[in-house]
Amino acid sequence: MTSHFPPPKIVGAPAPLHRHTDRPFRGITMIIASTLFLAASDAMAKYLARSLPAPEVTWIRFLVFVLIMLPIVLAPSAGNPMRSARPLVQVWRGLALLSSSIFFITGLSYLPIAEAAATAFIAPVFVTGLSILFLREKVGMRRWIATTLGLIGVLVVVRPGTSAFHPAAVFPILSALGWAAALVLTRKITGVDRAITTMAFSAVTGFLVISVIVPFYWVTPSWPQILLGVGIGVSSTLGHWIVVLAFRYADASVLAPFSYVQLVWVTLLGFVVFGEVPDVWTFVGAAIIISSGVYTAHRERLRRLRPALPAEPYPSA
């Protein structure tokens, strides 16, 4: 699944995760590496979604996610990862991630991969809006302008009201909304739960819910399809894990622009694997969305540099 926005910093015990070694070049290298894995996951998901229903592809992905997390969760040093101070928030976060995955894979079934990925990168815009509603953050005029530009970029990509518009374009937008909701909910548990708890809840919640849904869409997969599904889960999990590691070496404002390298990879994979050639408006819209996202990350950096209030021991992610 596409990583639409750098993940907020999840605080473990006892030290907050955002205290990192300042090695930006290593962090940038890792972010670029993560985009390769995430782009490969998107390409495999698109290929598999042409023959299997999106809920089934999502189920395979979460099954692999759970299997990867299982030995980590069961390790004696992990304690009890399913013990959360805010379990309801964790569950809602897991549901948001699941919805993001289902919607994105559904969109890939109908749309060119570059168009779907570019549209889904609108997530920072939704993060801004949801942060106002649920975190009571104040947003200045310049961030509102960046948000508006991001929305304009999406409109340029999907072009509603023209012959180029495909109704399935709504799915990457809904995917971005789900991802943004997950990010905002993660902020609400920052400093409350460990990172492994958040990962465990994401895996278990998503897998249990999609396991209830998937029988209604089930198509018996072939062995090549199963192997491809495993590849999706492994690539996606590795990609997101490398992102987490990258944030040990550099700030979000430094790494955010390089996450958009994923659009380069998906465009190349779309051309090589599916013969898809994005039109000029997709590139124009993507450029506007990227500019909006980079500026939003810059404003986040400036906001974090402000002195923290005594009542908030850690800066908001």
Residue pairs with C-beta under 8 A, 6 or more apart in sequence:
1 38
1 41
1 42
1 45
1 61
1 100
1 101
1 104
1 105
1 175
1 236
2 38
2 42
2 104
2 117
2 120
2 121
2 175
2 262
2 266
3 34
3 35
3 38
3 239
3 240
3 243
3 259
3 262
4 120
4 121
4 122
4 123
4 124
4 176
4 179
4 180
5 121
5 123
5 124
5 127
5 179
5 180
5 183
5 256
5 259
5 293
6 243
6 247
6 252
6 255
6 256
6 259
6 297
7 183
7 186
7 240
7 243
7 244
7 247
8 183
8 186
8 187
8 190
8 317
9 16
9 17
9 18
9 190
9 247
9 252
9 317
10 17
10 186
10 189
10 190
10 193
10 194
10 195
10 198
10 317
11 17
11 18
11 190
11 191
11 192
11 314
12 194
12 195
12 196
13 194
16 191
16 314
17 195
17 247
17 248
18 247
18 314
18 315
18 317
20 247
20 248
20 249
20 250
20 251
21 248
21 249
22 249
22 250
23 249
23 250
24 249
24 250
24 254
26 246
26 249
26 250
27 246
27 247
27 248
27 249
27 250
27 254
27 255
28 246
28 250
28 254
28 255
28 258
30 242
30 243
30 245
30 246
30 249
31 242
31 243
31 246
31 255
31 258
31 259
31 261
32 258
32 261
33 242
34 238
34 239
34 240
34 242
34 243
34 246
34 259
35 239
35 258
35 259
35 261
35 262
35 265
36 239
36 265
37 235
37 236
37 238
37 239
37 242
38 235
38 236
38 239
38 240
38 262
39 117
39 262
39 265
39 266
39 269
40 231
40 235
40 265
40 269
41 231
41 232
41 235
41 236
41 239
42 104
42 108
42 113
42 116
42 117
42 266
42 269
43 113
43 266
43 269
43 270
43 273
44 228
44 231
44 232
44 235
45 57
45 61
45 104
45 105
45 108
45 232
46 108
46 109
46 113
46 274
47 228
47 273
47 274
48 57
48 225
48 228
48 229
48 232
49 57
49 105
49 106
49 108
49 109
50 109
51 219
51 225
52 219
52 221
52 225
52 229
53 217
53 218
53 219
54 102
54 105
54 106
54 109
54 217
55 102
55 210
55 213
55 214
55 216
55 217
56 214
56 217
56 218
56 219
56 221
57 105
57 229
57 232
58 98
58 101
58 102
58 105
58 210
58 214
59 207
59 210
59 211
59 213
59 214
60 221
60 226
60 229
60 230
60 232
60 233
61 101
61 229
61 232
61 233
61 236
62 98
62 101
62 203
62 206
62 207
62 210
62 233
63 207
63 233
64 229
64 230
64 232
64 233
64 234
64 237
65 202
65 203
65 206
65 207
65 233
65 236
65 237
66 203
66 204
66 207
67 233
68 233
68 234
68 237
69 199
69 200
69 203
72 78
72 196
72 199
73 81
73 82
73 196
73 200
78 196
81 194
81 196
81 197
81 199
81 200
82 197
82 200
82 201
82 204
83 197
84 90
84 189
84 192
84 193
84 197
84 201
85 189
85 192
85 193
86 188
86 189
86 192
86 193
87 201
89 185
89 188
89 189
90 189
90 193
90 197
90 198
90 201
90 202
90 205
91 201
91 205
92 181
92 185
93 181
93 182
93 185
93 186
93 189
93 198
93 201
93 202
93 205
94 201
94 202
94 203
94 204
94 205
94 206
94 209
95 205
95 206
95 209
96 178
96 179
96 181
96 182
96 185
97 178
97 179
97 182
97 202
97 206
98 178
98 205
98 206
98 209
98 210
99 174
99 175
99 178
100 175
100 176
100 177
100 178
100 179
100 182
101 175
101 178
101 206
102 210
103 171
103 172
103 174
103 175
103 178
104 116
104 120
104 171
104 172
104 175
106 168
106 171
107 116
107 119
107 120
107 168
107 169
107 171
107 172
107 175
108 116
109 168
110 166
110 168
110 171
111 119
111 166
111 168
111 169
111 171
111 172
112 270
112 274
112 276
112 278
112 282
113 266
113 267
113 269
113 270
113 274
113 276
114 263
114 266
114 267
114 270
114 276
114 278
114 282
114 286
115 157
115 158
115 169
115 172
115 278
115 282
116 171
116 172
117 172
117 262
117 263
117 266
118 157
118 263
118 282
118 285
118 286
118 289
119 154
119 157
119 158
119 169
119 172
119 173
119 176
120 172
120 173
120 175
120 176
120 179
121 176
121 260
121 263
121 286
121 289
121 290
121 293
122 150
122 151
122 153
122 154
122 173
122 176
122 289
123 176
123 177
123 179
123 180
123 183
124 150
124 180
124 292
124 293
124 296
124 297
125 147
125 150
125 151
125 176
125 180
125 292
125 296
126 176
126 177
126 179
126 180
126 181
127 180
127 183
127 184
128 139
128 143
128 144
128 147
128 296
129 147
129 180
130 180
130 181
130 184
131 137
131 139
131 184
131 187
132 138
132 139
134 184
134 188
135 184
135 187
135 188
135 316
137 316
139 147
140 299
142 295
142 299
143 296
143 299
146 292
146 295
146 296
146 299
147 292
147 296
149 288
149 291
149 292
149 295
150 288
150 289
150 292
150 293
150 296
152 288
153 285
153 286
153 287
153 288
153 289
153 291
153 292
154 173
154 285
154 289
155 285
156 281
156 284
156 285
156 288
157 169
157 281
157 282
157 285
157 286
157 289
158 165
158 166
158 169
158 173
158 285
159 165
159 281
160 169
164 279
164 281
186 198
186 317
187 316
187 317
189 198
190 314
190 316
190 317
191 313
191 314
195 244
221 229
243 259
246 255
247 255
251 301
251 304
252 297
252 300
252 301
252 317
253 297
253 298
253 300
253 301
256 293
256 294
256 297
257 290
257 294
257 297
260 290
260 293
260 294
263 286
263 290
267 278
270 276
270 278
271 277
304 315
304 316
308 314
308 315
